Every structure is written in C-alpha cells, then in structure tokens.
Amino acid sequence: VLPQDAYGFHLPELITSIGANTFIGEDAYLATHAAFTDRFEIGALNIGANCTIGGNAMVGGCTIGDGAEIVPGALITYDVPAGAKYVGLKQK
C-alpha cells in the first residue's frame, strides 16, 4: 500500500481485509460508503489476495475476489468475482 492511498474516512474499521500480495496503486480510494443520487450506502470492504487496484481507482463497500484486477481510474461499488478484470464504471 503506497503512502498516499486514501482509506474510507467515515468507517475505516469496515475495511475488514486486504489479502496477501495485493497491490494498491497511488491515490486509490478505498471507501466503506458510496453516495448515489437517491441513497447513501455503508458496507464492509474486503479485498482478496493477489489483487491489483490501479492508481486513482475508487472502490467502495464491496468484495474484491482473489486475483481480481481493477484498472487505474475505475469506479467500483459492486462485488468483483475472483480473477475478473474491471475497466471503467461498475456501480450498483
């Protein structure tokens, strides 16, 4: 985890796991909440082993499966299956 990463500042205790050999890029934002136009959700964030979360990606209130890849700049608020690669927006 690089020093400039941001963690869910509302409820950081809900970041329940970051698996071994997981890379989190610079300025990635790990949140335990997600704000939508019609609602605000709070949920735990679980990141599996051997994952890559690219720089400037935003990940909130979901589970990232083992070996998943989130490309730089992606916005993820939905569970990501093991081994998947996500580009762009994946929202509830």
Long-range contacts (C-beta under 8 A, 24 or more apart in sequence): 2-26, 5-29, 5-30, 6-30, 7-31, 8-32, 8-33, 8-45, 8-60, 10-42, 11-42, 14-42, 14-43, 14-44, 14-45, 14-61, 15-44, 15-45, 16-44, 16-45, 16-46, 17-46, 17-47, 17-48, 18-47, 19-47, 19-48, 19-49, 19-50, 19-51, 19-66, 20-49, 20-50, 21-49, 21-50, 22-47, 22-48, 22-49, 22-50, 22-51, 22-52, 22-53, 23-51, 23-52, 23-53, 24-53, 25-52, 25-53, 25-54, 25-55, 25-56, 25-57, 25-72, 26-55, 26-56, 27-55, 27-56, 28-53, 28-54, 28-55, 28-56, 28-57, 28-58, 28-59, 29-56, 29-57, 29-58, 29-59, 29-60, 30-59, 30-60, 31-58, 31-59, 31-60, 31-61, 32-60, 32-61, 33-60, 33-61, 34-60, 34-61, 34-77, 34-91, 34-92, 36-91, 36-92, 41-77, 41-92, 48-82
